[in-house]
Amino acid sequence: MGVLLFAGFFILLILGVPIALAIAVPSFFVIWYAQLGVPVIAPNFFAGIAKFPLLAIPLFILAGFILERCGISARIIRFANILVGHRRGALAIVAIGVCVFFGGVSGSGPADAAAIGAILIPAMCAQGYGRGYNAALIAAAGSTAIIVPPSIALIVYGAITNTSVPALFAAGAVPGFLAGLSLLVPALWIAGKKGYGAQKQHGEKREQESLGKAFKEAFWGILAPVIILGGLYGGIFTPTEAAVVAVFYSLLLGLVIYRTLDFRKTYAILVDAAESSAIVLLIVAFAGLFSWAGATIGILDSLAKALMGVSDNQWVVLFLINILIFIGGMLMDAISIFYIFLPIFIPIIDHFGWNPVWFGVVMTMNLAIGQFTPPVAVNLFVTTQLAQIRLEETFRAVMPMVLAMLIALVFIVLLPELSLYIPRFFGLL
C-alpha cells in the first residue's frame, strides 16, 4: 500500500499532473483499495484545512496582492535604487534587498519573485544585465520570502507540528537575513565579472537629490512589516490577527493614502487572491488526506524507522533528511513537502530531541533553495516568463546562488542559536 501511495504520487508528478491531483488520486485509490472506508475522505479532507492558524494564509495572500497592485513595490524599489546609488551591480543589491523586505509582507516566494521581477527585470535589462542573470537573481532572492516572517510555509509547519507560529516567525528573521547576505556574494561576483551596471546613467545626480522624496513616497510601505512584526513580537496580536491587520493596512495604503485602487481594481484583487488561496488550501486539504492515509497503513512509521535505522549518529540522519528535503524541494512546493514528509520526520525529531522551531527553520530554508533549483523551480518559472527566456538560460547564473544559500544553510544547521536567539529574547520559547 505504501508503494502504491508514494509511487502513484511521483509517477503523476513526473507526468505533469497538477500537484493537488497528484496527491489526491493515489490517496483516494489507497483508501478505497485498502478498505479504509470511503466515507472517511470527506471529514479528513475538511480536517486538513479546519485549523485556526491556517486562516492567516488567505489573508496574507490578499495583503500581498493589495500591496503589489497599489504600487508600493515600485516605490520601495525606487527608494532602494537611489539609496544604493551608482555602482557595479547596484540593481542586484536592490533586487536582493527589496525581495527580502517584500517577503516580510507577502510570505510567498513566487509572489515575491513576480511582484519584484515585473518591475526590476525590465529595468535591469535596460542597464545591460543579462536576462538569465536577472531571472536567476530575482528567483533566488524571492525564495527568502518563505523564511523571513511572516511566512506562509512556517504557518503550515506550525499547524502540522503544533509549534508556536510566533516563535517560528521570530526564528526565521536572522536566517532570512543571512540568506539574503549569502546571495550578495555570487550576485556581485557575476556582476563584476560581466560588467553589469557599470555604465553611468543619465540623470543620476538629479535622482540622488530626490532621496528624501523617494523615502517619503515609500515610507508607508516600509512601515508595513514594522507594524506586522512589531505587533507579533510585542504580543499585541496573534499571527492570524496580524494577517487581518496586514489586509486592512494595505487597503488603507491603496484606497486612502496612495489612492491607487478603485472599486474595479479592488474587486480584481479579491478574485485573484481567492483563486491563489483556493489553490494553496486545496493542496493543504489533499496533502492532509495523503498523510492520514500514509499514517493509517503504517508506511510513515516504517519510513521513519528506516531512516533512524541507517545510523545512531544524529548528524548522519540530519544530513540524509536534508538531502531528501533538497531533492523534494526541486520537485514540489513547500506546503506539499511539509504534509508528506513531516509525519515521517516528527518521530525522528522527538527521538533525537531536536528543537522543533530550529528544525522548522532548517527545513524551510532548504525548501527555499529548492524554489530556484532546476529542474522544477517554481520561482524560476515565474522569472523566466517575465524575462522571456528559457529555463536553461539561467543555469549558469543560478548554480553559484544555490551554492551560496547551501553554505548559509550549513551555518543555520551547525549554529542553532542563529535561529533561536530572537525567540528566546522575546520569551517565545
Secondary structure by P-SEA (a helix, b strand, c coil): caaaaaaaaaaaaaacccaaaaacaaaaaaaaaacccccaaaaaaaaacccccccaaaaaaaaaaaaaaaaaaaaaaaaaaaaaccccaaaaaaaaaaaaaaaaccccaaaaaaaaaaccaaaaaaacccaaaaaaaaaaaaaccccccccaaaaaaaaaacccaaaaaaaaaaaaaaaaaaaaaaaaaaaaaaccccccccaaaaaaaaaaaaaaaaccccaaaaaaaaaaaaccccaaaaaaaaaaaaaaaaccccccccaaaaaaaaaaaaaaaaaaaaaaaaaaaaaaaaaaaaaaaaaaaaaaaccccaaaaaaaaaaaaaaaaacccaaaaaaaccccaaaaaaaacccaaaaaaaaaaaaaaacccccccaaaaaaaaaaccccccaaaaaaaaaaaaaaaaaaaaaccccccaaaaaaccc
